[in-house]
């Protein structure tokens, strides 16, 4: 029997040669939001890893939406051209894997310093930027607080996502993923922990989903030719927070709005009060619920490191694909190793093929 991990999968008409995805992982090496030589090397290497899908790291839709001052952006022409160059260079070294980009807004978790220099939130006077969020407040006690978004802010950010989607299409990406997890702006609107609004954008589950669904619809309209994926939180890991049932309900609505694939993550990042389980989290039990509720292509992310482990997730029907993140950084040839272990075939650069004989 052939390995499920290396069987093809189709997302909205886009055929992926296998079910391995390299998820977005922030590099914090951009200058003024511009992709540089590091990104060309990093993503070129991942495109030859054996993965069927590579997703470029969280890319801000506005200057204020960056997580750190060194994060990628897609809110001006220079950034679009830099990413178009990245796409061309990646395709020059590997034509098989597909390349998505993750669009994001950090909300109250933005304006952080270059993590290689200092772990702090910068005020505008220190070179940071003003923060906005569904409700007023800071992520860390004692750090600059975000102000609550006005109706005008909400409409502007929705258009920022749409404009970035148009730029992503023009840059040549194969698809777009929206970041609605890990405590960033879309997640902040979804969760009752961070969304304390009493207008149409907060309160009930329907109202808290409204902003993310509006972003999805705007992006879908702006780049209708590109498959649209979504990264979602399994749950909030905090009492009274976003639940697995909420995630399933949201993904059903997102699918109706045009999302064709989802990546379920059990990571934290919403609030310092979160209490994640100690040790390994069996995240696939969450992805199975989402997959069965929504019926769309479901990837799972979190502590999947071994080929047989990944194969077992797929064989059990817990997910349609697996995200290999940190392990792919540690071993950029993980896909080749997995193919050898599972007696499968994977694309490798022609110059490297003699190493296998």
C-alpha positions as CSV (number, residue, x, y, z in Angstrom):
1,X,0.0,0.0,0.0
2,X,1.4,3.4,-1.0
3,X,2.0,6.1,1.7
4,X,-0.9,8.5,2.2
5,X,1.6,11.2,3.1
6,X,2.9,11.2,-0.5
7,X,-0.5,10.9,-2.2
8,X,-1.7,14.0,-4.1
9,X,-4.4,16.3,-2.8
10,X,-6.4,19.1,-4.5
11,X,-7.3,22.4,-3.0
12,X,-9.9,24.4,-5.0
13,X,-8.6,22.9,-8.2
14,X,-4.9,23.3,-7.3
15,X,-3.1,19.9,-7.2
16,X,-0.5,19.4,-4.5
17,X,1.9,16.5,-5.1
18,X,1.8,15.4,-1.5
19,X,0.3,16.2,1.9
20,X,3.3,17.8,3.6
21,X,3.0,21.5,4.3
22,X,5.7,23.8,5.7
23,X,3.6,26.3,7.8
24,X,4.4,30.0,8.2
25,X,7.3,30.6,10.6
26,X,8.3,34.2,11.2
27,X,11.9,35.0,10.3
28,X,12.1,38.6,11.4
29,X,14.7,39.4,8.8
30,X,12.8,42.0,6.7
31,X,13.8,45.7,6.3
32,X,10.8,48.0,6.1
33,X,8.7,45.0,5.3
34,X,10.9,44.0,2.4
35,X,11.9,40.5,1.6
36,X,15.7,40.2,1.5
37,X,18.4,37.7,0.6
38,X,17.7,35.7,3.7
39,X,14.1,35.0,2.6
40,X,15.3,33.9,-0.9
41,X,17.7,31.4,0.7
42,X,15.2,30.2,3.4
43,X,12.2,29.7,1.1
44,X,14.3,28.3,-1.8
45,X,15.6,25.7,0.6
46,X,12.1,24.8,1.9
47,X,10.8,24.5,-1.7
48,X,13.3,21.7,-2.2
49,X,12.5,20.0,1.1
50,X,10.0,17.5,-0.4
51,X,6.9,19.4,0.9
52,X,4.0,19.8,-1.5
53,X,3.0,23.2,0.0
54,X,5.1,26.0,1.5
55,X,3.5,28.9,3.2
56,X,5.4,32.2,3.5
57,X,5.5,33.6,7.0
58,X,3.0,36.1,8.5
59,X,3.0,39.1,6.2
60,X,1.4,42.3,7.4
61,X,-1.3,44.0,5.5
62,X,-0.3,47.4,6.9
63,X,2.7,49.0,8.7
64,X,0.8,48.9,12.0
65,X,-0.1,45.3,11.5
66,X,3.5,44.0,11.7
67,X,4.3,41.8,14.7
68,X,7.9,43.2,14.8
69,X,9.7,45.9,13.1
70,X,11.5,43.2,11.1
71,X,8.4,41.4,9.8
72,X,7.4,41.1,6.1
73,X,4.8,43.4,4.7
74,X,2.6,43.6,1.6
75,X,1.2,47.1,1.7
76,X,3.3,48.9,-0.9
77,X,4.7,48.4,-4.4
78,X,8.3,47.8,-3.3
79,X,7.2,45.0,-1.0
80,X,5.1,43.5,-3.8
81,X,8.1,43.6,-6.2
82,X,10.4,42.0,-3.5
83,X,8.0,39.2,-3.0
84,X,7.5,38.7,-6.7
85,X,11.3,38.3,-7.0
86,X,11.1,35.7,-4.1
87,X,8.4,33.8,-6.0
88,X,10.4,33.8,-9.2
89,X,13.6,32.6,-7.4
90,X,11.7,29.8,-5.6
91,X,10.1,28.6,-8.8
92,X,13.6,28.6,-10.4
93,X,14.8,26.0,-8.0
94,X,11.6,23.9,-7.6
95,X,8.6,23.8,-9.9
96,X,6.6,21.1,-8.1
97,X,5.7,22.6,-4.7
98,X,3.0,25.3,-4.4
99,X,3.7,28.6,-2.6
100,X,1.1,30.4,-0.5
101,X,1.5,33.5,1.5
102,X,0.0,34.1,4.9
103,X,-1.6,37.6,5.4
104,X,-1.9,38.9,8.9
105,X,-2.5,41.8,11.2
106,X,-0.9,41.6,14.7
107,X,-3.5,43.8,16.5
108,X,-2.5,44.3,20.1
109,X,0.5,41.9,19.7
110,X,2.4,44.2,17.3
111,X,5.1,46.8,17.5
112,X,7.7,44.5,18.9
113,X,11.5,45.0,18.6
114,X,13.7,42.9,16.5
115,X,13.8,39.7,18.6
116,X,17.5,39.3,17.9
117,X,18.1,42.6,19.7
118,X,15.6,42.8,22.5
119,X,12.3,41.2,23.6
120,X,10.2,44.3,24.2
121,X,7.2,46.2,22.8
122,X,8.2,49.5,21.3
123,X,6.3,52.7,21.7
124,X,6.0,55.0,18.6
125,X,8.7,57.2,20.1
126,X,11.1,54.2,20.2
127,X,10.5,53.3,16.5
128,X,7.3,51.3,17.1
129,X,3.8,52.0,15.9
130,X,0.4,52.7,17.4
131,X,-1.6,49.5,18.2
132,X,-5.2,48.8,17.5
133,X,-7.4,45.9,18.7
134,X,-11.1,45.0,19.1
135,X,-10.9,46.3,22.7
136,X,-8.5,48.5,24.5
137,X,-5.7,46.9,26.4
138,X,-2.1,45.6,26.3
139,X,-0.9,42.0,25.7
140,X,1.7,42.3,28.4
141,X,1.1,44.3,31.6
142,X,3.1,47.5,31.6
143,X,3.6,47.7,27.8
144,X,2.0,50.1,25.3
145,X,-1.7,49.4,25.1
146,X,-3.8,49.1,21.9
147,X,-6.8,51.4,21.5
148,X,-10.2,50.0,20.6
149,X,-10.9,50.1,16.8
150,X,-13.5,52.5,15.5
151,X,-15.9,51.6,12.7
152,X,-13.6,53.5,10.3
153,X,-10.6,51.4,11.6
154,X,-12.5,48.2,10.9
155,X,-13.4,49.2,7.4
156,X,-9.8,50.3,6.7
157,X,-8.3,47.1,7.9
158,X,-10.7,45.0,5.9
159,X,-9.7,47.0,2.8
160,X,-6.0,46.5,3.8
161,X,-6.5,42.7,3.6
162,X,-8.1,43.1,0.2
163,X,-5.4,45.3,-1.1
164,X,-2.7,42.8,0.1
165,X,-4.6,40.0,-1.5
166,X,-4.5,41.8,-4.8
167,X,-0.7,42.3,-4.4
168,X,-0.3,38.6,-3.5
169,X,-2.0,37.6,-6.7
170,X,0.1,40.1,-8.7
171,X,3.3,38.8,-7.1
172,X,2.5,35.3,-8.4
173,X,1.6,33.3,-5.3
174,X,-0.4,30.1,-5.8
175,X,-2.7,30.9,-2.9
176,X,-3.4,32.9,0.3
177,X,-3.7,31.9,3.9
178,X,-5.3,34.2,6.5
179,X,-3.9,34.1,10.0
180,X,-6.8,33.8,12.4
181,X,-4.9,32.1,15.2
182,X,-2.1,32.6,17.8
183,X,-3.7,35.7,19.3
184,X,-3.4,38.1,16.3
185,X,-6.1,40.5,15.1
186,X,-8.6,38.0,13.6
187,X,-8.3,35.7,16.6
188,X,-8.6,38.8,18.9
189,X,-12.0,39.5,17.3
190,X,-13.1,35.9,17.6
191,X,-12.2,35.3,21.2
192,X,-14.4,36.7,24.1
193,X,-11.2,37.1,26.1
194,X,-9.9,39.9,23.8
195,X,-13.2,41.1,22.2
196,X,-15.3,42.9,24.8
197,X,-17.2,45.1,22.4
198,X,-20.9,45.6,22.7
199,X,-21.6,46.6,19.1
200,X,-22.2,44.5,16.0
201,X,-18.5,43.4,16.1
202,X,-18.6,41.8,19.6
203,X,-20.8,40.0,22.2
204,X,-22.4,37.0,20.6
205,X,-20.5,34.3,18.6
206,X,-22.2,35.6,15.4
207,X,-21.0,39.1,16.1
208,X,-17.4,38.0,17.1
209,X,-17.1,36.1,13.8
210,X,-18.3,39.1,11.8
211,X,-14.9,40.8,11.3
212,X,-13.0,37.6,10.2
213,X,-15.9,36.7,7.8
214,X,-15.8,40.2,6.4
215,X,-12.1,39.9,5.8
216,X,-12.6,36.5,4.1
217,X,-15.2,37.9,1.8
218,X,-13.1,40.9,0.9
219,X,-10.0,38.8,0.2
220,X,-12.1,36.3,-1.8
221,X,-13.4,39.2,-4.0
222,X,-10.0,40.8,-4.4
223,X,-8.2,37.6,-5.5
224,X,-10.9,35.2,-6.8
225,X,-8.5,33.2,-8.8
226,X,-6.4,32.1,-5.8
227,X,-7.3,29.3,-3.3
228,X,-8.0,30.8,0.1
229,X,-6.9,29.0,3.3
230,X,-7.3,29.8,6.9
231,X,-5.2,29.2,10.1
232,X,-7.4,28.8,13.1
233,X,-6.9,28.1,16.8
234,X,-8.1,24.7,18.2
235,X,-9.2,26.6,21.3
236,X,-8.1,29.3,23.7
237,X,-6.8,27.2,26.6
238,X,-8.4,29.7,28.9
239,X,-11.7,29.5,30.9
240,X,-14.5,31.3,29.1
241,X,-12.5,31.6,25.9
242,X,-12.9,30.4,22.4
243,X,-13.8,26.7,22.3
244,X,-13.3,23.8,19.9
245,X,-17.0,24.0,19.1
246,X,-16.6,27.7,18.2
247,X,-13.8,26.8,15.9
248,X,-15.9,24.2,14.1
249,X,-18.8,26.6,13.7
250,X,-16.5,29.3,12.4
251,X,-14.8,27.0,9.9
252,X,-18.2,26.0,8.6
253,X,-19.1,29.7,8.0
254,X,-15.6,30.4,6.5
255,X,-16.1,27.5,4.0
256,X,-19.4,29.0,3.0
257,X,-17.6,32.3,2.4
258,X,-15.0,30.7,0.1
259,X,-12.3,29.2,2.3
260,X,-11.2,25.9,0.8
261,X,-8.6,24.7,3.4
262,X,-7.9,25.1,7.0
263,X,-4.9,24.6,9.3
264,X,-5.8,23.8,12.9
265,X,-3.2,24.9,15.4
266,X,-3.1,24.1,19.2
267,X,-0.6,26.9,19.8
268,X,-1.2,29.7,22.4
269,X,-0.5,33.4,22.0
270,X,-3.8,34.9,22.8
271,X,-3.2,36.0,26.4
272,X,-0.5,35.4,29.0
273,X,-3.2,33.8,31.3
274,X,-3.5,30.8,28.9
275,X,-2.7,27.5,30.4
276,X,-1.6,25.1,27.6
277,X,-1.3,21.4,28.6
278,X,2.2,20.3,29.6
279,X,4.1,18.2,27.1
280,X,2.8,16.9,23.8
281,X,-0.7,18.0,22.8
282,X,-2.5,15.5,20.7
283,X,-3.8,18.2,18.3
284,X,-5.2,15.8,15.8
285,X,-8.3,15.2,18.0
286,X,-9.1,18.9,17.4
287,X,-8.5,18.8,13.6
288,X,-10.7,15.7,13.3
289,X,-13.7,17.6,14.8
290,X,-13.1,20.6,12.5
291,X,-12.7,18.3,9.4
292,X,-15.9,16.3,10.1
293,X,-17.9,19.5,10.8
294,X,-16.8,21.5,7.8
295,X,-15.9,18.9,5.1
296,X,-13.1,21.0,3.7
297,X,-9.4,20.1,3.4
298,X,-7.9,20.1,6.9
299,X,-4.3,20.3,7.9
300,X,-3.1,19.8,11.4
301,X,-0.1,21.6,13.1
302,X,1.7,20.8,16.3
303,X,4.5,18.5,17.4
304,X,4.4,16.2,14.4
305,X,8.0,15.3,13.8
306,X,8.2,11.7,12.6
307,X,7.1,10.3,9.2
308,X,5.3,7.3,10.8
309,X,3.5,9.7,13.1
310,X,2.4,11.9,10.2
311,X,1.2,8.8,8.3
312,X,-0.8,7.6,11.2
313,X,-2.6,11.0,11.5
314,X,-3.7,10.7,7.9
315,X,-4.6,6.9,8.1
316,X,-6.8,7.6,11.1
317,X,-8.7,10.3,9.2
318,X,-7.8,13.0,11.7
319,X,-6.6,15.3,8.9
320,X,-6.0,15.5,5.2
321,X,-2.5,16.9,5.5
322,X,0.2,17.7,8.1
323,X,2.2,20.8,8.9
324,X,5.9,20.2,9.6
325,X,7.3,23.4,11.0
326,X,10.2,23.4,13.5
327,X,11.3,20.0,12.5
328,X,11.6,21.2,8.9
329,X,13.9,24.0,10.2
330,X,16.0,21.4,12.0
331,X,16.1,19.1,9.0
332,X,15.3,20.9,5.7
333,X,15.4,17.6,3.9
334,X,12.6,16.1,6.1
335,X,10.5,15.3,3.1
336,X,13.3,13.2,1.5
337,X,13.8,11.3,4.8
338,X,10.1,10.7,5.1
339,X,9.9,9.3,1.6
340,X,12.8,6.9,2.2
341,X,11.2,5.7,5.5
342,X,7.8,5.2,3.9
343,X,9.1,3.8,0.6
344,X,7.7,6.6,-1.4
345,X,8.9,8.9,-4.2
346,X,9.4,12.7,-3.7
347,X,10.8,15.4,-6.0
348,X,14.4,16.2,-5.3
349,X,16.8,18.5,-7.2
350,X,18.4,16.6,-10.1
351,X,21.9,17.5,-8.8
352,X,21.2,15.7,-5.5
353,X,19.8,12.5,-6.9
354,X,23.2,10.7,-7.0
355,X,23.3,11.0,-3.2
356,X,20.6,8.4,-3.0
357,X,22.5,5.7,-5.0
